[in-house]
Structures are given as C-alpha cells and as structure tokens.
Amino acid sequence: MTSLVEVIARALVSKPDEVSVTEEVNGKDVLIKLRVADDDIGKIIGKTGRIAKALRTVVKAAAVRENLRVTVEIVED
C-alpha cells in the first residue's frame, strides 16, 4: 500500500524527493502517513479536499483485495 501512495504522491507534487510515506499495521487496520514539502500540501489536498479524497478512495479499493482496512493521513510538520 505504501508504494501505491508514494507513486501517486510523487506524480502530484513539485518536490518528489521530499515525499515520505510510513505505514503502521495493527492487525487488519493499516495507517499510512504521507508527508510532503510544505509547498506541496495544497497539491495533495486539492480544492475542497478532492485530491485527498480520491487518493483515499484508490487506496481503500486496493485494500479490499487484501482484506485490510486502510486509513491515509496527510501529516503536516
């Protein structure tokens, strides 16, 4: 799952080297934390959160195949 989030995030931002994705697994629950450069937060979230919602939808669809419950969190430093 982390590689999927990382590929999508790197394609959206202007500083792809600063994309960082971590994963915390707790049974069937998975928390994916996405960090990007401060300048790119808006590009990941999008207008009214559309891009963030689409990213979460794609990841959840992929997680269903593996019988997991995945949450994507966009972290600001």
C-alpha positions in Angstrom: 0.0 0.0 0.0 2.8 2.4 0.8 4.3 2.1 -2.7 0.9 3.0 -4.2 0.5 6.1 -2.1 4.1 7.1 -2.8 3.8 6.7 -6.6 0.6 8.8 -6.7 2.0 11.5 -4.4 5.3 11.8 -6.3 3.3 12.4 -9.5 1.3 15.2 -8.0 3.9 17.3 -6.2 6.7 19.6 -7.4 9.3 18.2 -5.0 9.0 14.4 -5.3 12.2 13.8 -3.4 10.6 15.2 -0.2 7.7 12.7 -0.3 7.8 10.3 2.7 5.3 7.5 3.4 5.2 5.4 6.5 2.9 2.5 7.5 1.7 1.3 10.9 0.0 -2.1 10.9 -2.3 -3.1 13.8 -3.9 -6.4 12.8 -6.1 -5.7 9.8 -6.0 -2.0 10.4 -3.3 -0.1 8.5 -2.5 3.6 9.0 -0.5 5.2 6.2 1.1 8.6 6.9 2.0 10.8 4.0 4.4 13.7 4.4 5.3 16.2 1.6 7.1 19.5 1.4 5.1 22.5 2.9 4.7 24.0 -0.5 3.1 20.8 -1.8 0.4 20.3 0.9 -2.2 22.1 -1.2 -1.4 20.0 -4.3 -2.0 16.8 -2.3 -5.2 18.0 -0.6 -6.6 19.8 -3.7 -9.6 22.2 -3.8 -12.0 21.3 -1.1 -10.1 18.1 -0.5 -10.9 16.4 -3.8 -7.5 15.0 -4.5 -7.0 13.7 -0.9 -10.4 12.0 -1.1 -9.6 10.4 -4.5 -6.3 9.2 -3.1 -8.0 7.6 -0.1 -10.6 6.0 -2.4 -8.0 4.4 -4.6 -6.1 3.1 -1.6 -9.2 1.7 0.1 -10.2 0.0 -3.2 -6.8 -1.7 -3.3 -7.0 -2.7 0.4 -10.3 -4.5 -0.2 -8.5 -7.0 -2.3 -6.1 -7.8 0.6 -9.0 -7.8 3.2 -7.5 -4.8 5.0 -8.9 -1.5 6.4 -6.6 1.3 5.4 -6.6 4.9 6.5 -4.5 7.5 4.8 -3.4 10.5 6.9 -1.7 13.6 5.4 0.7 14.8 8.0 2.0 18.4 8.3 5.2 19.2 10.2 
